């Protein structure tokens, strides 16, 4: 089997800013993906 090389970014949702001191899947998550 031959696989092409690829890369990406792994980011846990709690690494994003949030209202309560930890990250969530709110506005910042959508902006990061966009």
C-alpha positions, 0 to 999 in steps of 0.5 A, a space after each residue: 500500500 502507498 499512502 500520501 503524506 499529509 499533516 494536520 493540527 490536533 487541538 483539544 477544545 479545552 485549549 480554546 478560550 471560554 466563558 468559564 475558564 476552560 474551552 468549549 465548542 462555541 464561537 472560538 472553536 468555529 473561528 479556529 476551524 474556519 
